[in-house]
Amino acid sequence: MNDAINIPAVISGTNYAGMIRSAANALYNQKELINQLNVYPVPDGDTGSNMSMTMKPASDLEGFSGTLSECADKVASMFLRAARGNSGVILSLFFRGLAKGFKGLETADSSAVMTAFEYGVKEAYKAVQYPREGTILTVMRSCTELEHVDSDLTVLFGDMCRTAADMLEKTPDMLPVLKQAGVVDSGGRGFLEILCGMHAYLLGSPVESTVASEKQQKADFSVFDTADIENPYCTECIVTKSEAYREEGSVEKFRQFVLSAGDSVVFAEDTEIIKIHVHTKDPGKVLSEAVKYGSLYTVKVENMQNQHSELLAGEDTGSETEQAPAFAEPTEDYGFVAVTMGDGMRNVFEDLGVGSFVSGGQTMNPSTEQLVEAVMQTPAKTVYLFPNNANICMVAEQVAKFVEDRKVVVIPSVSVPQGISALMQFDPDADADTNTQTMREALKAVKTLDMTYAAHDSTVNGEKVVCGQILGLVEHKVRYVADSRNECLEKFLQEFDGASFVTVFYGSDVSEAEANETLAYLQNNIPDAEIALLAGGQPLYYYVISVE
């Protein structure tokens, strides 16, 4: 039940904290709807989930009693640390801009709010090198272009919501890919939910989360040893069934697989979906098996060993505040951090000297804070960070803002092949600037091909794509649509023109026998290239291929 709220004439720190919590709840409640607006059918980090996780720390604002400036600074810091994916970074920088606009203020009237929003939009636009209209940026900017700024805050935010909603409806006219798919921009829709959540608070009816309250009696986690957690990954997903598995009993084989994959299994289904929960050693295998029965609607993977260790750390101090992980002194000249998915890919990076890893990639975009921790656990004066995914690069660029005792250099690799190619050019005898330039140049010499599946029905390049079809991506854009992996591989052949070196990483859903058949096929059709086959172990992507 909501506490009675007096409609404020100005925004104080307490009011702002309430507005942010209401906004975060509004966003969370609609995150799945926002996820469904994602245009491209490839399985990737979804906008709604990334934005919602970025704002998740808003729950820590309960009871805040400082000034508006103090609250805005706290919000900006929390959101930047929690930012995930490009949409999360843009959102966090918008709130960083608001903090700049509210700097030094105890309260803010309508005029000050508009000034802060202008700061927010400027900061958000800075996050994108080549801003495109028809995105979240356009919807944000529309709020600063009101013809009249009402002195009543409730009226002002109501006007902002209407203006943002009108602009959101126009986004398909600005971005052809949105019109083709018949959707509005997902990030823009998320920002509209945030505005509406703020407005609701000002009207005296803050949005509550649809999740039940987590304020329950705490369990005593000290009676368990972290090392005793045999299956450390809590894996949950919802699968939208493909047509072939909608009859009763047709997914029994999958149920048996999940039962054998770990413990704490929950398996539920109806004619349309399958919902599973399992604690397992290898979430990739579970997800790879899941996509045989349909498309992944939601995915969540959490490391319970890390969570347990953090809980113990909090209990040991008698405090509910988070304890910082153990950081390494920067004693070496150089160190490396890489974002990877799959043991095989990780092994390759380890062979090239990488000592710190962050699990992530498609569908699992790590937060800024996770990358900061990995950097701080690397004992080097200069740490090179390889995001290896286009949706993680922007997050990686924020890391240096939180690190003071060592230099962080982001090598903006948008794929594992790019990251590997860059690392191979590293010279331990060269200085940091030379290595940076050399590795960044090496990114241009690699072409990346990915083979995955369509996570939902869509239209790409004017071609209708049906959920479950095979997608061939060239430099992360869908170029080919096929009905089988072999057909997609055949279409890929034209991408190997002039190739000297080809490395094929096969995923967890591809058998060794099939991978060897793929190797033989490529050797027969591109005889002049040197081809290497490696077990990447990556989920969701059947093949990741490097062409040089």
N, C-alpha and C positions, 0 to 999 in steps of 0.2 A: 504494500500500500504506500502511495506517495505521501510524503509529509506536505502540509500546506505550505505553499510558496507564495510570497508576496511578489507581485509583478514589479520588477525593478525599473526605476527611472534611469539608472546608470548601471553599468556592469562592474561589479566588484570582483575581487579574487575568488570569493566564495561562489558568486553567481557564475563566473567563468568556469570554475571547476564543475559545477552542476551542468552547465551547457555542454561541456566536453563529454561528460559521462553520458548524458542523454544522446548526444550525437553518436558516440561509440556504440551504444545499444541499438540505435536506429539502424546504423550500418550493419551491425552484426545480424540483426533480425532479417535483413534483406540480402545477406551475402550470397546465398545460393541463387537467388533470382539474378543478381549482378553477375555471378559466374556464368550463368546461362547466356549472357549477352556477348561473351567472348566470340569474336568473329571466326578465328581460325580453328579448325577442328583438331589440330594436333594436341596431344596431352601436354599441358604446360602449367606453370603456376598461374592460378586463376586470379583475376583482378579483385573480385569480391573478397576472397580469402586473404589475399595479400594486404589489401587496405584494412580489413578488419583486424588482422593480426598486428598491423602497425599501430592501431588505436587501442589495442587490448590493454595496455598499461593504464588507461583512463580510470580503471577501477581503483587504482591507488590514490585517486584524488578525493576519495570520500573523507569528509571531515576537514578539508583544507580550509585554512583561516587566514592566509597571508594576503598581500596586496595583489592587484591584478597583474602587475609587472612580474611579481614573483611566481604567480601561478602560470603565466604565459611562458616564462623561462623554463619552468619545470615540465610543462607539456611538450615544449619544443625538444628538450633534451630526451625525454622518455620516448617520444615518437621517432626521433632520428635513430635512437639505439635499436628500436624494435622494427624499423622499416624493412619491408620485404618487397622484392620486385620493383620494377620501375614505377608502378603506380603508387606503391608505398613510399618510395623516396620522394616523389613529387608532392604527395600529400604531407609528408613530414616537413618538407621545406616550405610549404605554404604556412604551416603553423609556426615555423621558425620566423617567417616574415611577420606574422601576427605579433610574435614576441618582440620583434624590433619596433613595430608600430606602437606597442603598449609599453615600451621601455620607460621606466620611471613613474608610471601612472598608478595611482591607487585605485582609480575607477575610470571608466570611459563612457562618454555619451555617444550619440549617433555619429557625430562628426569624427570623433576619435576612432570609432569602429570602422568607418569608411577609409580613414587614413591607414589603419592597420591592414585592412583587406587589400589596399593597393600595394603595401609592402609585401603581403603574402603572395599576391599574384606575380610580382616581380621576382621574388625568390623562386617560385615554382617554375617560371619560364627559364630561369638560369640553369635549371637542372637538365634541360633538353638542348642539345647542340643545335638541332634543326627542328624547331617547334612546328607542329602541323595543326591547322585549324580543324575543328570537328572532334577534338579530344577533351579530356578533363580540363586542360588549360583554357580552352575556349569557354567552358561553362563557368570556371572560376572567374575569368575576366569579366564575364557578363554582369557579375554582381557589383563590379566597380563602375559600371556605366549607367547607373540609374539616372533618370532625368530629374528626379526629385528625391532628396534625402530627408525622410521624415524624422522629426525629433523624437517621436515615440519609438522605442526600440522594438516593440512587438510589431508595429506597422513596418518598420524598416526591414526586419528579417522576413516578414511575410512578403514584402516586395521582392526581396532577394530570392526567396524560394520560387515565386512565380516567374521571375526573370530567368533564373537558372533552368526551370522546367521548360520554358519557351525555347531557350537556346538549345537544350538537350534534344528537343524534338527536331531541331534544324540540323543536328550533326550528320544525319545521313546525306544531306544535300552538300555537305562539305567534304565528306570522305566517301568516295564511290564504293569502297569495300563494305561500308556499313549499309549503304542502300542496297547493294547486291545481296547481302545477307538478311536484309529486312529488320535490322536492329538499330538501336541508338548506341552511343558510346558507353561502354561499361564503366569506365572510370568517371565519366561525367555523371552517370546515374548514381554512383557511389557518393560523389560529392553532394549531389542533391539530397540524398538521405541524411548526410551530415548536417546540412543547412536546416532541414526539416526537424532534425533532432534538437538543434539549438533553439529553433523557433518554439518548439513544443515546451521546452523548459521555461522560456520567457513568458509563455502563456499560462504557466502554472501547472502544466501536465507533462513533466519530463517522461521520456520514453524509458520503459523498463526492459531489461533483457528477457528474452523468452527462455533463457536458461535458468533453471531453478537455482536458488541461492546456494552458494558454496560455503556459507558460514555454518559449519557443523563442528561437532567436537573433533579435535585432532587425534589421530591415531599415534601410538608410540612407535615411530619408525626405527628407533635405536635397537629394537629387539631383533632386527634383521641385519644381515651382513650384505653390503652391496654386491660382493663377489658371489653370493648365493643366488642371485637372480640369473637363472639358467637361460631364459629366453628374454633378452633385454629390450626387444623392440615391440612396443604396444602398437599394433597395426589395425587400423579400422578402414573400411571402405564400403561404399554402396555401389553396386553394379546394376546398371540398367540392362536387363536381359535382352539378348538378341532373339529374333523370332524363333530360332530353332530350340530355345531352352525355356519356353513359356509353358510347356506342359508339365503336369505333376510328375515328380520323380526324375525329371530330365537333368537335374543338377546334383544328383546324389554323388556322383564321382567327385565333384568339386567339394561337397560337404566332407567327404572322407579325406580328401587332400588337406583341407583346413584343420580337421581333427588331428591329423598326423603331423602338422606343421609346427605345433607348439602346445601351449596350454591356455587356460582361461578363455576357451573358445565359446563364442556366441555366433550362431548361424541362423539367420531368419530369412524367409523368402515369401513372396507372393507371386502372382502371375507376371508382374512387371519388373520387380527388383530383387536383388539379393543384398542383405546387409550382414557384414561379418565383423567380428572382433576377435583378435588372437594375439597372444604374446609369443613371439617367434624369434629365432636367431637370424633369419634371412627374410626381411619384408619384401625384397625384390622378387623372390620366388613366389610369394603369395600373390603379389600384384600381377605378375606375369601370368600366373594360372588364372587369375580372376578375369583378365581380358579375353580369355578364350570363350567366356560365356556371355560377353556383352561389352559395354563401354563403362569406364569408371566415371561415376557421377561425383563422388567425393572420395578423398584419400587423406588419411592422417597417420603419420608415423612419429612416435616419440620414443626417446631412449630412456628407459626407466632406471637404468643404472645411474645416469647423470642426474635424473630427478631425485633419486633416493639420496645420492651424495649431497645434493644441494639442501634437501630437507634436513639431513643430519647436521650439516654445517650450521643451519639456522637454529636448530635445537640446542647445539652445543654452546652457543653464545647466549641462550635464553632470550634471543631477539627474533622478531619476525622479518627483519631486514635481510636482504640477500647478501651472501658472503662472496667476496671476490675470489675467483679461482687462483690457483698458484701460478704466478707469472715467472718467466725465466729472465735472468739478467742478460742483457745484450753483450755477450762476450765475443761472438764470432763476427766476422766482417759481413757475411751474407747469409740469408736464410730464405726459405720459400714456404708459401702457403698455397694450397690448391683446393678448389672445390671440385669434388668428384662424386660419381655414383658408380658402384660396381667395383668389386675387389680387383679385377683384372686391370682396370684403368688406374686404380690406386697403385698397384704394383709397378706399373710403368713409370709413374711419377716418382715413386720411391727410388727406383733404379737411377733416376736422373737427379737425385739429391733432395727431393722434397721431404721435409720432416714433419710438417703440420698439415692436417687435412680437415676440411669441413664437409660433412655429408650434404649433398644437395645437387640440384640440377633441375631437369624438367619435373614439374609438379611439386618439388620441394625446394623453394627458394629460401636460403638462410637469411637471418636478420643481420643488420649491421653489427649488433652486439656479438653475435656468434663469430663473425669475422674478426672483430676486435680481439676477442679472447684468443683466437687461434694465432693472431699476430703477436700478442703479448706472451704467448707460450713458446714463441720461436726465439731462441737465444742469439739474436743477430742485431747488429747495428743498422743494417739495411735489410728490410724484408720485402721481397717481391711477392705480390699477391696475384694469383691467376684465377679469375672468376669462372672461366670456361663455359659461360652461358650468357646470352645477350640480356636476359632478364635479371642478371645478378651484377652486371658491370656497374650500373648506377649505384647500387648499394655499396659495392666495393670502393667506389670513389669517395664515400663518406667516411671511411675508416680512419684516414689520417687525422680527422678532426678530433678524434678521441685518444690519439697516441702521441705522447710527448717525448718519450725516452729513446725512440728509434725512428728511423726514416721508413715510411711506407711508400712503395712504388707499385702502382697497379699496372700490370701488363694486360690490356683489355682484350683478353682472349674470349671469343664468343662460342668456342667449342673446345672439346678435349684435344682434337688434332692440332688446333692452333696453339694451345698451351704447351703441348709436347714439342712442337716445332720450335717454339720460342725458347724453351728450356734447353734444347739441344745446342742453341747458339751461345749459351752463357759461357763466359770466360772468367775463371776465378782470378786471373792475373790482371784483368782490366778494371778500370774504375767504375763506379756505380752509374754515372751518366752514359758512359760508352756502352755498358751492358744494357741499359734501358733502351737506348736507341737501336741497338742491334736486335734485341728481342722483339721490339715493336715492329721493326722492319720485317722480321721473320713471319709475322702474322699474315702478311700480304701474300706470302708464297704458297699458302695452303688453301685448297678448296675442300670444303666439308660436305659430304653427302650423308643424309640420315634417312633411314627407313623405319617408319612407324605405322600406326593405324589411325583411322579417323575416330575421334572420341565421340563425335555426334554428327548428325546430318548438317550439311552446309553447302555453300557454293563458293568455289575457289577458281579464280580466273575464268569465270563464266561457265565452269563445269560443275554439275551437281555431284556432290560427294555424299555417299551413304555411309552411315555409321558402320565401322568394321572394315571398310575398304583399306587397302594398303596405300600409304602416302610416301612419295619420294621427295625429299627436301634437298634443294641445292642452296647452299649458303643460307639455310634456315627458312627458306621460302618454299612453299609447296609448288613443285614443278610437275610432278607426275602423280597420276591416280591409277591404281591397278587393282585387279581382283585377287592377285596372289603375290607372294614375295618373289617368285621366279619371274613373273611378268614385270614387276618393278625393277628387278635387277637388269633385265633385258633393256628396259628404257634408260637405265643409268649408263649404259655402255657409251653413249655419245659424250658423256661427261669426262671420259678418260683420255680424250684426244691429247696427245703429246705428253702423257704422264710418264714420269721416270720412276717414281716411288709411290706405292699404294699400300696403306695399312688398313686392314679390316678388323674392327672390334665387333665381335658378335655378342648379342645380349643374352640375358638369363633365360629367355624364352626360345632360344635357338639351340638345337642339339649339336654336339660336336660333329656328328655325321653330316648334318645339313651344312654346317659351316665349312667342312672340307669339300663338299660338293660345290659350294659357292666359290671357294678358292680355286678349284679346278676349272670352273666355268670362266672365271676372270683370267686365269692363266692362259686358257685357250683363246680368249678373245682380245686380250691385250698382251701379247707375247713379249713386247719390248719393255714392259714395266717390271720392276722388281716388286713382288707382292708379299706382304707379311700378314699372317692371320693370328689374331690374339683373342683370347677369351676375355672380353671386357666385363661381362657380368652385369651390364647395366639393365635396369628394368625398363619396360615400355618401348624401348627402341631396339628393333631387331638387329639393325646394323648401324654403326657409325663408321664412316669411311673417310680416310684422309688421302687426298690426291695432291701430289707435288710433282 
